[in-house]
Each structure stands twice: as C-alpha cells, then as structure tokens.
Amino acid sequence: MKKILITGGAGFIGSHVVRHFVTKYPQYEIFNLDKLTYAGNLENVADVEHHSNYRFVKEDITDGDRMLQLFRSEQFDAVIHLAAESHVDRSIANPVDFILTNVAGTVNLLNAARAIWQHQPETHRFYHVSTDEVYGSLSFEDQPFTEATAYDPHSPYAASKAASDHFVRAFHDTHKLPVVISNCSNNYGPNQFPEKLIPLFINNIKHNKPLPVYGSGLNVRDWLYVEDHVAAIDAIFHKAKNGETYNIGGNNEWANINLIKRLIAIVDEKLGRSPGTSLSLITCVADRAGHDLRYAINASKLKSDLGWEPTVKFTEGFEKTVEWYLRNEQWLESVTSGAYQEYYRKMYEGR
C-alpha cells in the first residue's frame, strides 16, 4: 500500500484532496496531517474519517524534529503539501506566522523527505501546492501568467509562498529530491472558511450584513471550482515529471464587483427575495495595502502535457456553491461562531 501524507487536509482545498484520494484510491493509505488552526476543521472530512485507508495526524509542520520522526516511523511514499497560512489580510497584520508555516514548515518537510528518501528518491514524490500570487500583478492588457513568468510577490503571503517555491526547487536541484509544483488561481466551492470573499458574502447577504468591497471593486481574479483543482492535482501527482511546474486556472476572469453582483442575484433568488434586494449591502471600504490589480492563468501547459482542463462551468459551480452554503447552515454557524475549534480542542486534550 502506498502511503501518502497530505498536509493541511482539514482545510478548504486540502479536505477535498483528502476525500478524493481516500475514495478514488482505496489502495493508498492516506495520512491527513493538520495543526487544526482556525482554518482547519475535521467536519470537512467527516464523511471519510471511518474509511480503513484514512488516518488523521494532529501535528505542526513548524516542528522539524517531529516531522522527521513522523517520516521515519511511517515511511511515507509521497507528500502532497497544502498546509499554509493563506489569507492576505492576515499576512499584512502578522507576517511572522506566514514565514514560520509557509517557509520554515515547508523546509522542515523537505528536510524530512530528503533524510528518509535519500537512498531511493526516484520512487517517491514531493508535491508542493502553491498560488498564482507569487507572480505579482497584471495590468488589464497583460497576457496571463505562464510557468515562465518571473516571480514578483507583493503581499507578505505571496512572498512567503514564493520563498517556499524556491526552497522546493532548490532541494530538487541540490539534493535531487523528486518534486513537482503547481500554482493555482482563486478557488471556490464547499467548505471554504468564511473569511474568504464568496462564503463571507453569501453569509452576509443571508443575514443582511454589509458587503465590504475593496476600493472600486475593479480588481480581477481568475476563479476555479475546487473539484477541478483536485482533478488537476491528481493528474500532476500521478503523471508529471520530476522538477516540473504547472499553472492551474479556470480561464474565468471576473472583476470583484461583477462577481459580487452576480452572487447577490443568485442568493436573493434562492432566498425568495426580489431581484436586487441586497445590492444596497455593498459597502466600499479603503483598498487593501498592495492590492494586486489582476491575476490570470494560462494553463495550456497542463492541458497539453497531462490532458487536464476545467470541466465545471462557472455558472454551474457558482450555483452549486451558493446552494451548499445555504443548505449547510449548521456547518456555517459552527465555523463563524468558533464552536468547531472548542469541540476539537477538547477532543485532543482528552476532556
């Protein structure tokens, strides 16, 4: 049985990756490692927690000695590394947490993998999941990011992910560690922590709370349904050559203000409100410091090399996402109130 360590598997994207690998590949033993910070919630993987090929490990990747012990005891065949601090606003307020988790944590995993795999590196795989924000900002006239785009991070979050990408490549070049990297655009879908735009605004619309829009709302993002991202991760994990990097995007650019108006229209309709009822909730706020104007991904390399392309149309994915959050009121209430953290704190403290 192939042992795969998935870090950050109780988070948004990570939980979808865990569920996919547990159910699609019963011959794999999946280890879900998560520190269970505010963004980690085991309710996200409750549907697979009793599968015989699933194990949860509560650990912190910033503990290098513990990571080495874990790799030595479990002898992992592969790592899919998603654990990261990922919220730009939080990185502006407290960049040190992002350095510790995203940079030092990644290096700890790389060190552990190198130590355990050094005699047969070719039979293993270290897959580092990153972000398109490492490339910086585009103008409206610029062509989308490619894998050859120079790094130009503008936020502490983006800088920490750029640094971790560089360390992954350095371990490949210096130690011949078998690595692959992907850089993905904005994800959306079920189980996303409601500090992010789409779940936050769905919840605010439902409760008639303000919808804070940075600046004029003209900043553009490329949106990808999370299950399409998981399919890309699967393809890269199984088929990419060592040392390769792939961009993953939805070919689906939206200005924030247009996305928000579309979201309002869908939520109002689902709640039985008159069209445009919640438009008055839009509240312009001071722009984010260092706010990137536009992200856009060229994912043609991934399509030509590995045959992947997004399958969920945005209209379909957006509707499914809204319906999920409106249907899962208990999950949303547990997350927004913080009750889920108290539950798991008591569980792991044995109380």
TATA-V904705 format. One record per run of one state. SS is the DSSP state (a for helix, b for strand, c for the rest). FROM is the first residue (numbers start at 1). LEN is the number of residues. If there is no record, write none. Layout:
ss=SS from=FROM len=LEN
ss=SS from=FROM len=LEN
This chain:
ss=c from=1 len=1
ss=b from=2 len=6
ss=c from=8 len=4
ss=a from=12 len=13
ss=c from=25 len=3
ss=b from=28 len=7
ss=c from=35 len=7
ss=a from=42 len=4
ss=c from=46 len=8
ss=b from=54 len=5
ss=c from=59 len=5
ss=a from=64 len=11
ss=c from=75 len=3
ss=b from=78 len=4
ss=c from=82 len=6
ss=a from=88 len=6
ss=c from=94 len=1
ss=a from=95 len=23
ss=c from=118 len=3
ss=a from=121 len=3
ss=c from=124 len=1
ss=b from=125 len=7
ss=a from=132 len=4
ss=c from=136 len=9
ss=b from=145 len=1
ss=c from=146 len=10
ss=a from=156 len=20
ss=c from=176 len=3
ss=b from=179 len=6
ss=c from=185 len=1
ss=b from=186 len=3
ss=c from=189 len=8
ss=a from=197 len=10
ss=c from=207 len=4
ss=b from=211 len=4
ss=c from=215 len=5
ss=b from=220 len=6
ss=a from=226 len=14
ss=c from=240 len=5
ss=b from=245 len=4
ss=c from=249 len=4
ss=b from=253 len=3
ss=a from=256 len=15
ss=c from=271 len=6
ss=a from=277 len=5
ss=b from=282 len=4
ss=c from=286 len=8
ss=b from=294 len=1
ss=c from=295 len=2
ss=b from=297 len=1
ss=c from=298 len=2
ss=a from=300 len=7
ss=c from=307 len=7
ss=a from=314 len=14
ss=c from=328 len=1
ss=a from=329 len=9
ss=c from=338 len=1
ss=a from=339 len=11
ss=c from=350 len=2
